Amino acid sequence: MATVLHVGARELKTRLGTYLGRVRRGERVIVTDRHHPVAELRRIDAAPESRADRLQRLAALGAISAPVRRLVPFTPVRLTGEAASTTLLRDREDRL
C-alpha cells in the first residue's frame, strides 16, 4: 500500500506544489481540517481501492468496526391505506 501522509488544509494550501509532487510519486495525502480528515489526494492513474481494502483500512483506523455476524437483508413492508405523510399532516393540523 502507498505511503499515507496527513496534512492540514492550511499547510496544503501553503505548499500545494510540494504535496502534488509527492502524490505524483505515489503517496496518498489525507487533508485534515482541525485534525479531522476531510479529503484524500491520490494519483488518478492509481487503481481505485477495492471496497474490501477500504473497509479494512477504515477498520484499522478505528473509523468503523466490522460486523460480528452476517446481517439479514432488509425487506420492506408493504402497507395498505393512506400514506404515512397524509396521516402525519392530519395529526399536526392543529399546530400549523
C-alpha positions in Angstrom: 0.0 0.0 0.0 1.2 3.5 -0.8 2.6 5.9 1.9 -0.1 7.9 3.6 0.6 11.4 4.8 -1.8 13.6 6.9 -1.6 17.3 6.3 -3.7 20.3 7.5 -5.6 22.4 5.0 -3.6 25.5 5.7 -0.3 23.6 5.2 -1.6 22.1 2.0 -2.6 25.5 0.7 0.8 27.0 1.5 2.8 24.1 -0.1 0.4 22.7 -2.7 3.2 22.1 -5.3 5.3 20.1 -2.8 2.3 17.8 -1.9 1.2 17.4 -5.5 4.8 16.2 -6.3 4.5 13.6 -3.5 1.1 12.5 -4.9 2.7 12.1 -8.3 5.3 9.8 -6.8 2.5 7.5 -5.4 1.9 8.9 -1.9 -1.6 9.4 -0.7 -2.4 12.7 1.2 -5.2 12.9 3.7 -6.2 16.5 4.1 -7.4 17.4 7.6 -9.4 20.4 9.0 -8.8 20.9 12.7 -7.4 17.3 12.9 -10.5 15.7 11.2 -9.9 14.0 7.8 -12.0 15.8 5.1 -10.3 14.8 1.8 -7.9 12.4 0.2 -5.5 13.2 -2.7 -4.0 10.3 -4.7 -2.8 9.7 -8.3 -5.6 9.5 -10.8 -3.9 6.6 -12.7 -3.6 4.6 -9.5 -6.1 1.6 -9.3 -9.1 2.5 -7.2 -9.1 0.9 -3.8 -11.4 -2.1 -3.6 -14.4 -2.0 -1.2 -12.8 -4.8 0.9 -9.5 -2.9 1.1 -11.3 0.4 2.0 -13.3 -1.3 4.8 -10.2 -3.0 6.1 -8.3 0.3 6.1 -11.2 2.1 7.9 -11.4 -0.7 10.5 -7.6 -0.4 11.1 -8.0 3.4 11.7 -10.8 2.7 14.1 -13.3 4.7 12.0 -15.6 1.7 11.7 -16.0 -1.7 13.3 -16.5 -4.9 11.4 -19.8 -6.7 11.9 -19.7 -9.6 14.3 -22.3 -11.5 12.4 -23.8 -11.6 8.9 -26.6 -9.1 8.5 -30.0 -10.2 7.3 -31.1 -8.3 4.1 -33.7 -5.6 4.6 -37.1 -6.5 3.3 -39.5 -3.5 3.0 -43.0 -4.0 4.4 -46.0 -3.1 2.2 -48.9 -1.4 3.9 -52.3 -0.6 2.7 -54.3 2.6 3.5 -53.4 6.2 3.2 -49.8 7.4 3.0 -48.0 8.0 6.3 -47.3 11.6 5.2 -51.0 12.2 5.0 -51.6 10.8 8.4 -48.8 12.9 9.9 -50.1 16.1 8.3 -53.6 15.4 9.6 -52.1 14.8 13.1 -50.2 18.1 13.0 -53.0 20.2 11.6 -53.7 21.9 15.0 -50.0 23.0 15.2 -49.9 24.7 11.8 
